[in-house]
Amino acid sequence: MPRVSPVTQVFSSERLPTDLRFEAFRARINSMFDMTPVDAADVADFAGEIRSVNLGTLLVSSMRTKEFVFARPRERLLRDFIDHVMIRVDLDVAPEEGGRAFRLVVIDLGRVSEDGITPSHNVSVVVPRRVLGLTDAQLQRLHGRFLATPMAMILADHLVSVMRHAGAVGAGEAEAIGALTPALLASCLEPSLEAAERARADLDLAVVARARAHIENHLRSPALDPETVARTAGVSRATLYRLFEPVGGVARAIREARLKQAMRDILHQGAAARLGDVGHALCFSSEAQFSRAFKAHYGFTPREARQAVVEGRNAPALAAGSPHPDRMVFTGWLSAL
């Protein structure tokens, strides 16, 4: 495969009118987390910027913002099917101002995260679980923990350095960074496991994970239904429905997972996307039904999404007549990681 140079995206709420800044930033954060202000007064004068670099096998970002509350509740896990790991490095000031790391936190995006505070300055890396090299039990023990051990700080310094320089490296260097960083992540985090407390067992989430994996692997199969999901997960339909009840049941979870795949297909195919074929491949009975369901879920039509990809703009912004890009680029990267 040909080497691809890193791609940088910068999102800044300061490009927008003051009264739209908080909601625009929240829309960008919504690619992974629910976001609420620490204080209601923060909404009025909110400002934030995120600079992200796609290195192919990992995404690295730096953030400058007001502190805010983030969460990944059970409902989000059931909806978005993100199965990556984020390592966030908290800094005293911005990296371009010589910011120094004072702690590191591991966030398993496949597990529930209760309300936590995102600090004003941080650098983060998102890496697929499959390339990280840590077991599920190890990640469970690390999830949500703040680490400041010498090994954690070595890792933190590396990630800050990657963020500072990633946008300027060539394709070969990006490939090398992408190959080195997951191994360094695993080797620096593993010693911290001895001191980590075991997170409490959550059998329901294990069942949800099995069910979710089956749904994700069979999105294009007409045979995918609550019965087959329950059988694969090893539970009764009643138990499965109870677990998926917060998002309206298993059938709705299947439909929304198919719509997310449809978005990924449109992002991937761009101008070549035949919308009727995209919907048919994901078991929608007609292009009209697919379009209605897509718009009900995303707030814009598949046709608007395709046009946004072609023009390099975010579909919700396109529908609103706004020229400002926001979360669609990063969301596309995340889907393809």
C-alpha positions as CSV (number, residue, x, y, z in Angstrom):
1,M,0.0,0.0,0.0
2,P,1.3,3.5,-0.7
3,R,2.3,5.6,2.3
4,V,0.0,8.4,3.2
5,S,1.2,11.6,4.9
6,P,-0.4,12.7,8.1
7,V,-3.5,14.8,7.8
8,T,-4.2,17.6,10.3
9,Q,-7.6,19.0,11.2
10,V,-8.1,22.1,13.4
11,F,-11.4,22.8,15.0
12,S,-11.9,26.1,16.8
13,S,-15.1,27.4,18.3
14,E,-13.6,30.9,18.1
15,R,-14.5,31.0,14.4
16,L,-18.2,31.0,15.3
17,P,-20.5,33.6,16.9
18,T,-20.3,33.6,20.7
19,D,-23.7,32.1,21.2
20,L,-22.9,29.1,19.1
21,R,-19.5,28.2,20.4
22,F,-20.4,25.9,23.2
23,E,-22.9,23.8,21.2
24,A,-20.4,23.6,18.3
25,F,-17.7,22.4,20.6
26,R,-20.1,19.9,22.2
27,A,-20.9,18.6,18.7
28,R,-17.2,18.0,18.0
29,I,-16.7,16.2,21.4
30,N,-19.9,14.1,20.7
31,S,-17.8,11.9,18.4
32,M,-16.8,10.1,21.6
33,F,-18.3,11.7,24.7
34,D,-21.3,13.4,26.2
35,M,-20.3,16.9,27.3
36,T,-21.8,19.2,29.9
37,P,-20.4,22.5,31.3
38,V,-18.8,22.5,34.8
39,D,-20.7,25.6,35.5
40,A,-23.7,27.0,33.6
41,A,-22.0,30.3,33.3
42,D,-19.2,28.7,31.2
43,V,-21.6,28.4,28.2
44,A,-21.8,32.1,27.7
45,D,-18.1,32.8,27.1
46,F,-17.0,29.3,26.1
47,A,-13.9,28.9,23.9
48,G,-12.1,25.8,22.7
49,E,-9.7,24.5,20.1
50,I,-8.8,20.9,19.1
51,R,-5.9,20.1,16.7
52,S,-6.0,16.5,15.5
53,V,-3.5,14.5,13.4
54,N,-4.3,11.3,11.7
55,L,-1.3,9.1,11.6
56,G,-3.1,6.1,10.0
57,T,-2.9,3.7,12.9
58,L,-3.7,6.2,15.6
59,L,-5.2,9.6,16.1
60,V,-3.4,12.2,18.3
61,S,-5.0,15.5,19.4
62,S,-4.2,18.5,21.5
63,M,-7.0,20.4,23.2
64,R,-7.3,23.9,24.6
65,T,-10.6,24.6,26.3
66,K,-12.5,25.5,29.4
67,E,-12.8,22.6,31.8
68,F,-15.9,20.5,31.0
69,V,-17.6,17.3,32.3
70,F,-17.4,14.3,30.0
71,A,-19.1,10.9,30.2
72,R,-19.7,7.7,28.2
73,P,-22.8,6.2,29.8
74,R,-24.1,2.7,29.0
75,E,-26.5,4.2,26.5
76,R,-23.6,5.6,24.4
77,L,-21.8,2.3,24.4
78,L,-25.0,0.6,23.1
79,R,-25.3,3.3,20.4
80,D,-21.9,4.1,18.9
81,F,-19.9,0.8,18.9
82,I,-16.6,2.6,19.4
83,D,-14.1,0.0,20.6
84,H,-10.8,2.0,20.9
85,V,-8.7,3.1,23.8
86,M,-7.8,6.8,24.6
87,I,-4.8,7.8,26.7
88,R,-5.1,11.4,27.8
89,V,-2.2,13.4,29.1
90,D,-3.1,16.3,31.3
91,L,-0.8,19.4,31.0
92,D,-0.3,22.6,33.0
93,V,-0.3,24.8,29.9
94,A,-0.7,24.2,26.1
95,P,1.9,22.0,24.4
96,E,3.0,24.8,22.0
97,E,3.7,26.9,25.1
98,G,6.0,24.2,26.6
99,G,3.2,22.5,28.6
100,R,4.4,19.8,31.0
101,A,2.5,16.6,31.8
102,F,1.5,16.0,35.4
103,R,-0.6,12.9,35.0
104,L,-2.0,10.4,32.5
105,V,-5.4,8.7,32.4
106,V,-6.5,5.6,30.4
107,I,-10.1,5.7,29.0
108,D,-11.4,2.5,27.5
109,L,-14.0,3.7,25.1
110,G,-15.7,0.3,25.2
111,R,-16.5,0.7,28.9
112,V,-18.8,3.1,30.9
113,S,-17.1,6.3,32.0
114,E,-18.8,8.2,34.7
115,D,-18.8,12.0,34.9
116,G,-15.2,13.2,34.8
117,I,-13.4,16.5,34.2
118,T,-11.5,17.2,31.1
119,P,-8.8,19.8,32.0
120,S,-8.1,23.0,30.1
121,H,-4.9,21.6,28.4
122,N,-4.4,18.0,27.3
123,V,-3.0,15.8,24.6
124,S,-4.7,12.5,23.8
125,V,-4.1,9.5,21.5
126,V,-6.8,7.2,20.3
127,V,-5.6,3.7,19.3
128,P,-7.6,0.6,18.3
129,R,-7.9,-2.0,21.0
130,R,-6.6,-4.7,18.7
131,V,-3.2,-3.1,18.2
132,L,-2.6,-2.1,21.8
133,G,-1.4,-5.5,23.1
134,L,-3.2,-5.3,26.5
135,T,-5.7,-7.9,27.6
136,D,-9.2,-7.0,28.4
137,A,-8.5,-7.7,32.1
138,Q,-5.6,-5.4,32.1
139,L,-7.6,-2.6,30.4
140,Q,-10.4,-3.1,32.9
141,R,-7.9,-2.5,35.8
142,L,-6.4,0.6,34.1
143,H,-9.7,2.2,32.9
144,G,-10.3,5.5,34.5
145,R,-7.2,5.5,36.6
146,F,-4.9,8.6,36.9
147,L,-1.3,7.5,36.6
148,A,1.8,9.6,37.5
149,T,4.4,6.8,37.9
150,P,7.8,7.3,36.2
151,M,6.9,4.9,33.4
152,A,3.5,6.7,32.9
153,M,5.3,10.1,32.7
154,I,7.8,8.7,30.1
155,L,4.8,7.7,28.0
156,A,3.2,11.1,28.6
157,D,6.3,12.9,27.4
158,H,6.4,10.8,24.3
159,L,2.8,11.5,23.4
160,V,3.2,15.3,23.9
161,S,6.3,15.1,21.7
162,V,4.3,13.2,19.0
163,M,1.6,15.9,19.1
164,R,4.2,18.7,18.8
165,H,5.9,17.2,15.7
166,A,3.3,14.9,14.0
167,G,1.9,17.5,11.7
168,A,5.3,18.1,10.1
169,V,6.5,14.5,9.5
170,G,6.4,12.7,6.2
171,A,4.7,9.4,5.4
172,G,7.6,7.2,6.4
173,E,8.0,8.9,9.7
174,A,4.3,8.7,10.4
175,E,4.3,5.0,9.7
176,A,7.3,4.6,12.2
177,I,5.5,6.6,14.9
178,G,2.3,4.6,14.3
179,A,4.3,1.3,14.7
180,L,6.3,2.4,17.8
181,T,3.6,4.1,19.8
182,P,1.2,1.2,20.6
183,A,4.1,-0.9,21.8
184,L,5.3,1.9,24.0
185,L,1.8,2.4,25.3
186,A,1.6,-1.2,26.4
187,S,5.1,-1.4,27.9
188,C,4.7,1.8,29.9
189,L,1.2,1.1,31.2
190,E,1.6,-2.6,32.1
191,P,3.9,-1.9,35.2
192,S,1.1,0.3,36.6
193,L,-1.3,-2.7,36.7
194,E,0.3,-4.1,39.8
195,A,-0.9,-1.1,41.8
196,A,-4.2,-0.8,40.0
197,E,-7.4,-1.8,41.9
198,R,-9.6,-4.2,40.0
199,A,-12.6,-2.6,38.6
200,R,-15.8,-4.3,39.8
201,A,-17.1,-7.0,37.5
202,D,-19.9,-6.0,35.2
203,L,-21.4,-9.1,33.6
204,D,-24.1,-7.1,31.9
205,L,-21.5,-5.2,29.9
206,A,-19.8,-8.5,28.9
207,V,-23.1,-9.7,27.5
208,V,-23.6,-6.4,25.7
209,A,-20.1,-6.6,24.3
210,R,-20.9,-10.1,22.8
211,A,-24.2,-8.9,21.5
212,R,-22.7,-5.7,20.0
213,A,-19.9,-7.7,18.3
214,H,-22.5,-10.0,16.7
215,I,-24.6,-7.0,15.5
216,E,-21.5,-5.3,14.1
217,N,-20.4,-8.4,12.2
218,H,-23.8,-9.1,10.6
219,L,-25.1,-5.7,9.7
220,R,-25.6,-6.7,6.1
221,S,-27.3,-10.0,6.9
222,P,-31.2,-10.1,6.6
223,A,-31.1,-12.8,9.3
224,L,-29.8,-10.4,11.9
225,D,-32.6,-10.0,14.5
226,P,-33.0,-9.9,18.3
227,E,-33.4,-13.7,18.4
228,T,-30.0,-14.4,16.7
229,V,-28.4,-11.7,18.9
230,A,-29.7,-13.3,22.1
231,R,-28.7,-16.7,21.0
232,T,-25.1,-15.6,20.2
233,A,-24.9,-13.6,23.5
234,G,-26.1,-16.6,25.5
235,V,-29.0,-15.0,27.2
236,S,-32.8,-14.9,26.8
237,R,-34.5,-12.4,24.7
238,A,-36.0,-10.9,27.8
239,T,-32.6,-10.4,29.4
240,L,-31.2,-8.9,26.2
241,Y,-34.1,-6.5,25.9
242,R,-33.5,-5.4,29.5
243,L,-29.9,-4.6,28.7
244,F,-30.8,-2.7,25.5
245,E,-33.9,-1.1,27.0
246,P,-32.1,2.3,27.6
247,V,-31.8,2.7,23.9
248,G,-35.2,1.5,22.9
249,G,-34.5,-2.2,22.5
250,V,-32.4,-4.5,20.4
251,A,-34.2,-3.9,17.1
252,R,-33.5,-0.2,17.4
253,A,-29.9,-0.8,18.3
254,I,-29.6,-2.9,15.1
255,R,-31.2,-0.2,13.0
256,E,-28.9,2.5,14.4
257,A,-25.8,0.3,14.0
258,R,-26.8,-0.1,10.3
259,L,-27.2,3.6,9.9
260,K,-23.8,4.2,11.4
261,Q,-22.4,1.7,8.9
262,A,-24.3,3.6,6.1
263,M,-22.5,6.8,7.2
264,R,-19.2,5.0,7.1
265,D,-20.0,3.6,3.6
266,I,-20.9,7.2,2.4
267,L,-17.7,8.6,3.9
268,H,-15.7,5.9,2.2
269,Q,-17.4,6.0,-1.2
270,G,-17.9,9.8,-1.4
271,A,-19.2,10.9,-4.8
272,A,-19.4,7.3,-6.0
273,A,-21.9,6.3,-3.3
274,R,-25.2,5.0,-4.8
275,L,-27.5,5.7,-1.9
276,G,-30.1,3.1,-2.9
277,D,-27.4,0.4,-3.0
278,V,-26.0,1.6,0.4
279,G,-29.4,1.2,2.0
280,H,-30.2,-2.1,0.3
281,A,-26.9,-3.6,1.4
282,L,-27.8,-2.8,4.9
283,C,-31.3,-4.4,4.7
284,F,-33.5,-1.3,4.3
285,S,-36.5,-2.2,2.2
286,S,-36.3,0.8,0.0
287,E,-34.3,4.0,-0.6
288,A,-37.2,6.0,0.8
289,Q,-37.2,4.0,4.0
290,F,-33.4,4.3,4.3
291,S,-33.5,8.1,3.7
292,R,-36.3,8.6,6.4
293,A,-34.4,6.5,8.9
294,F,-31.1,8.2,8.2
295,K,-32.5,11.6,8.5
296,A,-34.4,10.7,11.7
297,H,-31.1,9.5,13.2
298,Y,-28.6,12.1,12.0
299,G,-30.8,15.1,11.2
300,F,-29.8,15.3,7.6
301,T,-30.4,13.0,4.5
302,P,-28.0,10.5,2.9
303,R,-27.9,12.8,-0.1
304,E,-26.8,15.8,2.1
305,A,-24.2,13.6,3.8
306,R,-22.7,12.6,0.4
307,Q,-22.6,16.2,-0.8
308,A,-20.9,17.2,2.5
309,V,-18.2,14.5,1.9
310,V,-17.7,15.7,-1.7
311,E,-17.4,19.3,-0.6
312,G,-15.3,18.5,2.6
313,R,-18.0,20.0,4.9
314,N,-20.0,18.6,7.8
315,A,-23.5,17.5,6.8
316,P,-25.3,19.2,9.7
317,A,-23.4,22.4,9.0
318,L,-24.3,22.0,5.3
319,A,-28.0,21.6,6.0
320,A,-27.8,24.7,8.2
321,G,-26.1,26.7,5.5
322,S,-22.9,27.0,7.5
323,P,-19.4,26.8,5.9
324,H,-17.7,25.8,9.1
325,P,-16.4,22.2,9.3
326,D,-16.6,20.5,12.7
327,R,-16.9,16.9,13.9
328,M,-17.5,15.1,10.6
329,V,-13.9,14.9,9.6
330,F,-12.8,13.5,13.0
331,T,-15.8,11.2,13.1
332,G,-14.8,9.8,9.7
333,W,-11.3,9.2,10.9
334,L,-12.6,7.5,14.1
335,S,-14.8,5.2,12.0
336,A,-12.0,4.1,9.8
337,L,-9.4,3.6,12.5
